[in-house]
Amino acid sequence: MKELWAKFDDLASKSENEDVQFMIKAIKLHAEVVSSRLSALEATANTMAMQSAK
């Protein structure tokens, strides 16, 4: 994932247009939040699966 975040940063730094930089940073932030939420959801699902297997 760190490589993906670095690509977002690289794209933003290469753009001369501040609006484009802002959009790239907003997309990166959205991706980070979604990734975090999906990780939490996956952990919850794994916990529930382990509990139901008992």
Buried (B, 14 or more C-beta within 10 A) or exposed (E): EEEEEEEBEEBBEEEEEEEEBEEBBEEBEEBBEEEEEEEEEEEEEEEEEEEEEE
